[in-house]
Amino acid sequence: GYELSPSAAANFTRRNLADYLRSRTPYQVNLLIAGFDTETNTPELFFMDYLASMIKPKHAAHGYGGFFTTTIMDRHYRPDMTKEEAYSLMVDCVKEVQKRLIINLPNFSVTVIDKDGVTDMDPITPKVVANAA
C-alpha cells in the first residue's frame, strides 16, 4: 500500500467522488476524514459532501445532528482544548442531539487521532450524559 497524508487521502477521495458523480453509478455520501500528518506534525480534518465539495474546518459534524451540534462547537471549541475538555464538549453535543431529534441513539463511540495513533476514549452512554447534567 501507499502511505498518504490525511490531506492526500482526502484529495484522492474527493477526486474519486467527483469522478463517480459524473458517472452512471454515483456515490452519494457525506463524510469526515481525519488524521495526523507526521510531516507537519499537525492534526487535519476534512469535510466532504455528496457533491464532492471539500473543506478543511476546525470542527465538523454532519447529518441531522450536525445542524444542532455545529452551533455548540462554534461557541465552545478552542484549538488548545485538552482531551477531557473535548470529551465534555462531545457530551454536550450528544445531549443536544438526544434532546432535539426523534431518533434515540443512546451510545456514541469517541476516538482520538493524534501523534500517538488512534485510541478509543470511554463511550458516551446515557449514564455519562445523565452525570453531565
N, C-alpha and C positions, 0 to 999 in steps of 0.2 A: 503494500500500500504506500500511499504518499502521505507525508507529514504536511498538513496545511495549518496555517494560522487561522484563527477564528474569522478574520477578515476575508481571507482567501476562500474559506469554506462557505461563507455567506455569499460572496460574489459568484462562486461556482453554482451554488444552489439557486440564486436569483436568476442567473443566466439560463439554467435548465428550466426553471418555472416559466420564464419569458418565452423560451422556445416552444414548450408544450402548450402555452396559452394560445399560440398561433397554429396549433395542430388540430387534428380531429379528436384527439384524446387529451384535453387539457386537465391539469390538476387544479383543483380549487381548494387551496389550503392557506390558512394564516399560521405563521409560525414565528417562534423566537429562537434565535441561535445565540448561544453564549459560550464563551471560552476565555482562556487566559493566554495571552500572547507572550511567549517566553523570550522573544527577541526584544520587544519594547517593555516587557515586564509590567504590562497593564491588562486589566480585565476588559473584555469587549462584549457588547450586547447589540444584536441586530434584530429588527422587527421587519417581517415581510408580510405583505397581504396577498390575497388571491389573484391580484393583477400583476404580481411580481415587482411591485414597488418596494423599495427597501430604505430604511432609515437607521441611524445609529443613535438611539435615545439613551438618556441617563437611566431610565427605568421604563418598564413596559408591562402591559397586561393586554390580553385580547379576549374576545368572546363577550357575552353579555355582562359578565362580571367585570370586565375591563372598563366598561362605561362608568362604573361606580368606584373602582379602585384607583383608577388613574388620578382622580382628583385628590384622593388621600395621599398618594405618593407625591404628587406635585407639591402638596403642602408640607409634608413631613420628611421627605427624602433629603439626605445630606450625603455628599461624596465621602465624608470621613466617618460614616457610621460604623460601629462595631458590629460583630455578628449578632450579638444579643439585641442591639437596637434594631437591626434589620429584621430579625425574627419577630420582635414586638410589632414592627410595622406590618409585617405579613399577617400577624394575628389580627390587627386592626382591619386589614383588607378582607380577611375571611369573615370577620364579624359583620362587616358591611354587606358582603355578598349574601351571607345567610339571612340577614335582616330584609334585604330588598328583593331577592329572587324567589320565585315559587319553588324551583328545583332545590332540593335539600341535599347538598353534598357534605357529609359530616367530617370526612378526613382528607387532609391535604399533606402531601409529601413536600419536604423542604430540602433542597440540595444546594450545596455551596460549591462553586467552582472558583478556585483561586490558585496561587502559585504552588500550593501543596497538592493539587489534584482535585478530585471530585470526592466530596464527603457528604453524607446524609446527616441532617440535624433531626431532632425529635419531630415527629409529625405533628401537625396542628389538628387536634381532636376536639370534640365537644367539651371535654374536661379542661383542656388548655384554654379554650375560648371562654368558658364559664369563669375560670380563675382570673382571667384578664379583665373581667368586668368590674 
